[in-house]
Amino acid sequence: MVALLAATAMLVVACSISYTFTGTNINYDLIKTIQIDKLVNRAPYGWAPMEAMLNNKLQDKYANSTRLKIVKRNGDLQIAGEITAYDQFNKAVSADGFSSQVQLKMTVNIRYKNTKMNQQWEKQFSATTQFDARQSLAAVQEELVTEMINDITDQIFNATVADW
């Protein structure tokens, strides 16, 4: 009976699973701060508000999903980069030969550095969305850019601090 109890206890300890609600993989004993430099719009074509929207969303994501303190300099984690592309393409053509769907694409180049683990990389993150060509870009732009920024922000977050 004692052997069965001991075996059960060891099984419970050996099979414990740890979950976090944010999905982050951060050692908060080692990493306490994050520096998020302003991401500037270097796309040849762009919509003026998207730079501020991206910067705000990125800072909000780390502030709300981690316990990291956002600092201006010397962060344990450092994120820098720029918006490199914001383009629209005809995605589909209707029977009359005119565009029926337009695809909007945003690309962001990110440089990441983890000063505590001596890790760094540079990657591009992109998001696309479509809209009906009968609509003007101006009429749907804010909604579509918000959707793409949410997607890109999630991609950056997952690549830097999530275990996905």
KEZA-379733 format. One record per residue (C-alpha): residue in three letters; x, y, z. Coordinates in steps of 0.1 Angstrom, whole numbers, padded with zeros to 4 digits, always signed. Layout:
N
alaXYZ;...
***
This chain:
164
met+0000+0000+0000;val+0028+0024+0009;ala+0046+0016-0024;leu+0014+0023-0044;leu+0010+0056-0026;ala+0046+0066-0032;ala+0044+0056-0069;thr+0012+0076-0073;ala+0028+0107-0057;met+0059+0104-0080;leu+0036+0100-0110;val+0017+0132-0101;val+0049+0152-0096;ala+0065+0138-0128;cys+0035+0146-0149;ser+0028+0181-0137;ile+0020+0206-0165;ser+0025+0243-0163;tyr+0001+0267-0181;thr+0002+0304-0185;phe-0027+0325-0198;thr-0006+0347-0221;gly+0014+0319-0237;thr+0047+0337-0229;asn+0079+0319-0222;ile+0098+0346-0201;asn+0120+0340-0171;tyr+0110+0370-0151;asp+0139+0364-0127;leu+0163+0372-0155;ile+0143+0394-0179;lys+0126+0424-0164;thr+0125+0451-0191;ile+0117+0456-0227;gln+0128+0485-0250;ile+0105+0490-0280;asp+0120+0516-0303;lys+0096+0537-0325;leu+0089+0518-0357;val+0090+0543-0385;asn+0072+0541-0418;arg+0097+0536-0446;ala+0072+0522-0471;pro+0072+0541-0504;tyr+0034+0543-0501;gly+0017+0545-0468;trp-0011+0558-0447;ala+0000+0583-0421;pro-0018+0570-0390;met-0005+0534-0394;glu+0029+0542-0379;ala+0013+0554-0346;met-0013+0526-0346;leu+0015+0500-0349;asn+0037+0515-0322;asn+0008+0519-0298;lys-0005+0483-0304;leu+0029+0468-0300;gln+0035+0486-0267;asp+0000+0477-0255;lys+0006+0440-0264;tyr+0037+0437-0242;ala+0023+0459-0214;asn-0010+0439-0212;ser+0004+0404-0219;thr+0036+0404-0199;arg+0050+0417-0166;leu+0079+0434-0184;lys+0085+0471-0177;ile+0088+0491-0209;val+0119+0513-0208;lys+0135+0539-0232;arg+0170+0525-0232;asn+0190+0494-0223;gly+0161+0470-0221;asp+0168+0433-0214;leu+0147+0427-0246;gln+0150+0452-0274;ile+0128+0456-0305;ala+0135+0480-0333;gly+0125+0481-0369;glu+0104+0498-0396;ile+0074+0494-0418;thr+0089+0485-0452;ala+0059+0480-0474;tyr+0023+0489-0477;asp+0009+0479-0511;gln-0023+0471-0528;phe-0028+0446-0556;asn-0056+0434-0578;lys-0065+0400-0564;ala-0094+0389-0586;val-0109+0400-0619;ser-0146+0400-0626;ala-0163+0388-0659;asp-0162+0424-0672;gly-0124+0425-0670;phe-0123+0449-0640;ser-0108+0442-0606;ser-0133+0427-0582;gln-0111+0421-0552;val-0081+0442-0540;gln-0055+0428-0516;leu-0037+0451-0492;lys-0004+0440-0477;met+0017+0454-0449;thr+0053+0443-0442;val+0073+0452-0411;asn+0110+0445-0406;ile+0119+0437-0369;arg+0153+0436-0352;tyr+0152+0417-0319;lys+0178+0414-0292;asn+0177+0395-0259;thr+0207+0410-0240;lys+0205+0384-0212;met+0205+0353-0234;asn+0228+0368-0261;gln+0202+0362-0288;gln+0194+0384-0317;trp+0177+0382-0351;glu+0161+0402-0379;lys+0129+0391-0396;gln+0101+0404-0417;phe+0065+0400-0407;ser+0036+0405-0431;ala-0001+0405-0431;thr-0027+0407-0459;thr-0063+0414-0462;gln-0088+0419-0490;phe-0116+0443-0498;asp-0142+0446-0526;ala-0129+0468-0554;arg-0162+0486-0556;gln-0152+0502-0522;ser-0126+0529-0521;leu-0095+0523-0500;ala-0102+0554-0480;ala-0136+0540-0469;val-0121+0507-0455;gln-0085+0516-0448;glu-0087+0522-0410;glu-0105+0488-0404;leu-0081+0469-0427;val-0049+0485-0413;thr-0061+0477-0378;glu-0067+0441-0388;met-0032+0438-0403;ile-0016+0455-0373;asn-0033+0431-0349;asp-0020+0402-0370;ile+0016+0416-0373;thr+0017+0425-0336;asp+0007+0389-0326;gln+0034+0375-0350;ile+0061+0397-0334;phe+0049+0389-0299;asn+0049+0352-0306;ala+0084+0353-0322;thr+0099+0372-0293;val+0084+0360-0260;ala+0058+0333-0267;asp+0066+0296-0270;trp+0048+0291-0303;
***
